[in-house]
């Protein structure tokens, strides 16, 4: 699920944008100032930022410049909102790093269409940049890059992303589950797919032990209590599945 950060000082406009974004199936967060927007940008690592040009204090152009200086990976797309019609604002926004712009007052259908076009562009670049193995796995609470062997989880309350420290088997097991959310994988299939010819027969405890260590690391980084199993769920007498939830 894509994450959209709205940086807009007008609460009514922000409410309208949030309503249409959430209706389109995306997760949204709101910052009323540029300063707060930069804080949330680092915490959330959003896919798209909807950024008002005429913010009080730090204006949209300065925010856009600073977002690009953060050098986030992957970088968010920036859709700039401007209340003035004219090439100057539009060119200034694009020159400082905005990817697209829309003029107020705007049609909400047009806003969503522009946002979806940016997200399609993101999917295209991911498919062509990371290779045919679909290296980037992205969910609301999990980001996993198979090429770089990096994985991070996000807490619901703070929105902070935290890197996991996983063994090679733990990483491969989580990647296998996260590629197909809701898909139930029997232990025997996981043994074949992850351990291959090296697994000790049909010893299902091999999978269970790896899951135990994986869950322990996730719980530690998310600071959730023992007994709570974020992301990796047990299907009794069958195996395991991935759910994009941390409760």
Steps between C-alpha positions, in 0.01 A plus 500: 500500500648835393566764766418864419618794711296821471676824594229766501421778749129527412318237708195494271712440191701234684180324610373496142828357372515237775143389435554442128840335553361259759198427278748402227651243736818679610633584846533872571665721761469876545752764601386860550843660458807444290709428806264228619477367148876447486489313832225269377675453168803351675284286731249371245705491178183564299449395141346836401497845662213736419663835575340845518714773348374786720577366847557749783857519622694244298327508162444209265804572283731487803332182624541341157869592491559357848314179424731440206803572719388222735591256220236250611508160330267454330434870447138613537317657210390859566169633370495876560184703558496862390220755538644726230477438130816577312822349373721653769370293792474186291853531362638585844337193649630270230847655524523430874405135459122472468380229262163652411270784602129573522327837534250588774207473502541149368271217403551207738475250213782682323707500819462123538576446131823700531595312818431162339709599198794567732453165672488320165827671413645369828393144419653530155835615639499228766429231240777623271758612756514209740484219245268220415499357852258771621762597757298761686219374722299782653213488748362746751709352783781329307755595237736233373760539226630165385787639294643699790391240757346772716173486690321752722175507696281793599321550829137610478512754782818691410528425129874444544682254272750271675746264331486130587814297555430162342696191405497397135237230565281733706516763226414251225214355703346843567541596134326180391201567725479874427488450123150354528309654795233266632642198317536207739828312458523148647820429689594234246485755217710750695758228566522427129502865388733651761722212617487297180706184494680599818204470735494199734219291354154604611609650830242779537675627811759651266238743368349561843838590648571745221156658541561528874823694447342716231206593722731575791694751290181665369351526850824646631513775238129580525506475881193281521449247779565127495205313353429765235610381157525793258499433125561123515189305601458134585236293323443216743603154381592639158777762497549874481383807312582871479248764614577871479407563865703537817235406757 
